Amino acid sequence: MFTNINKLTLGSICVVAVSVGVSFGAAAGGSYGGPYGFGSSASAGDIAKIDIDVMPDGRGAPPGQGSYAEGKKVYADKCAACHGADMAKPVKGTGAAPLRGGRDTLTSGKPKKTVESYWPYATTLFDYTKRAMPFNDPGSMTDNEIYAVVAYILAEGNVISKDAVMNAKTLPKVKMPNQDGFIAFPQGNGHRPDIFNYD
């Protein structure tokens, strides 16, 4: 008798689960893609702000340039509120990552991954900053401002000298401290981090 009840109960549960799944799938499929009644379509200008790919060899880097002194001002205005004044200690509660420090910690028990210690290419710093920073207004900085803040971050991390000017030609020539800490990935035309470097 208990066997029959169990079979009946199990059968009912399966029917209910399948019905709910089908209903949810139909509802999701029918309404997916909106309209939702909020937001607006991205304009060509909005897309252009982030439609970039600056490759390790400099392909895709836009015209413009920036210096350490210019970058110091940009950083103070647009970056320090989250990443902190010294770049090593982000402001608590912002979710920002440290940008400098951490050299020779990647093989320790407590690796500190920063632009200085971990990132393999300076071009990635430009690409990411243009695409995603500042956090509250991504895409709002000019290319000159981005080159300048990149120069400032790299110089503060002792990766380049403070008199270096960053532009489409000089940026890909920067030798990052951990550039050789990545393994070749020929299919992707570059390198990727060793899987053991992930947290």
N, C-alpha and C positions, 0 to 999 in steps of 0.2 A: 504494500500500500504506500509506504514512504517513497519507494522507488518511483511509482507512478506520479506522486505529487512532485517529486524533484524533477522528473522529466517534464511535467506540465509547467512547473514554475520556470525551469530553464528555457523551455520553448517560448513561453510568454515574454521572458526577458529579452530573448533574441529578436522576437518579432518587434517589440517596442524599440529596441536599440536600432534595428535596421530602419524602422519607420522614421524615427527621429533623425537618423543620419541622412536618409533620402530627403526628408522635409528640409533639413538644414542646408543640404547641398543644393536643392532646388531654389531655396530662398536666396542663398548666397550667390548662386549662379545667375539668378534672375535680376538681382539688384547690384551686382558687382560693377563698379565703374561709374556709379552715380546716376544722376546728379545728386549731390549731397546738400546743396543749398548754402555752401560757404566756400570761401577761398576764391581764387581767380586763376585763369589759365596763365601759364608762364609766357611772357612775351619773348620775342627774339632777343631783346636786350638782356632780359633775365638769364636766358640760357647762355648767351655769349659770355657773361661774367664768369661762369664756371666751366664752360666748354673748352677745356685746355688739356693738354698732355705734354708736360715738359719731361722729356726723356733724359736718361743719364748722360747721353752724349750732347745734350743741349738742344736737340730738335724740339721745336714747339715753344721754345723760350721767346717771349715777346721783346720788342725793342724797349729801351729804357735802361736806367742804371741807378745805383744808390750807394751811399757811403756809410761808414760807421757813425759819423756825427749826425747825419740825417736819420739814420736808423734808431739812434738813441732817443730822438724826439718822438718818432713814430711809436717805438716800443712803450715809452712812458704814457703816451696818449691812448694807445689802442690795445696794448698787450699786458701791461703790468698789473692791471686790475684783477686778472685771473692768474697769470703765470708768476706773479710776484716781482718785486723790484730787482732781485738778484738772479732771477731765472732758475734758481736751484730749489726754492721753496715756494710752491704755488700757494695762492690764497685758499685757505680752507673753505670747503663748501662749494667751490666753483667747478670742481671736477677736472681742472686743468692739470696737465702733466709738467714735471720739471723739464727744462730745456737744456740745462748744462750740468756738468758734473758726471760722476759715475764711471769714469774711465777705469779700466781694469777690474770692474765688478761683475762682468757678465759671466765669468766662470766661478764666481763666489756663490755662497749660499743665499746671498741677497743681492741679485743683480739690480742695478739702477739704470733703466733704459731711458736715455735722453737723446736729443739730437747729437750731442757731442760723443756719447759713448756707444750708441747703437745704430743710428741711421747710416746707410751705406753711401748715399749720394746727396750732395748739397742741392741738386736740382729737385729732389723730392721735397725738400723744405720749401722751396719756392712754390712748387705745384700745390702742395697741401695748404700752405698759407693763403694762396690766391683763391683756392676753392672753398676753404672752410673757416677762415678767420677774418676779422674777429668773430668770436662765437655769437655775439648778439647782432652782428650785421655782416655776414659773410659776403664776399664779393664787392665790398665797399671801398677797399684800398686800391690805389692806383698801382700800376706796375712799378713805377719809381719807388713808391712807398714800400712795396714788397721787397724789391731788390735791396733797399736800404735796411729794412728790419732783418733781412737774411744776413746782410753784412754785419750788422750789430750782434746778432745771436752767435754767428760763427766766430767773430773776433773775441767776444766775451768768453767763448769756450776755448780760446787759444787754438782754433783750427786755422784761421787766417790772421794776417796782421791788421791792425787798426787803420792802416792807410790803404788797404785793398779796396777797390771799387768793384762791386758785383754788377754784372750785366750778362747778356746772352753768351758772350765768349768766355768770360772769366769763371762764371758759375760752374760749368761742367768740368773745369780743370781743378777744382778744389778736391784735394785728397782727404777724405774723411777718415778719422781714426779707426773706425771699425769696417772700412770698406772691404778688407780681406777676411772679415769674419762671416761672410756669407758664401754659399756654395753656388757654383755655376748651374744655371738652368737654361740650357741652349734652346729648348722649345719656346721659352718665353723671352728670348733675346736679352737675357740679363742674369740677375742673381736673385736668390730667395734666401730667407733666413733658414738656418738649420732648425729642424723641428724641435730640437732639444733646447733652443733658446726661448721657447714660449713659456709663459707662466703656467 
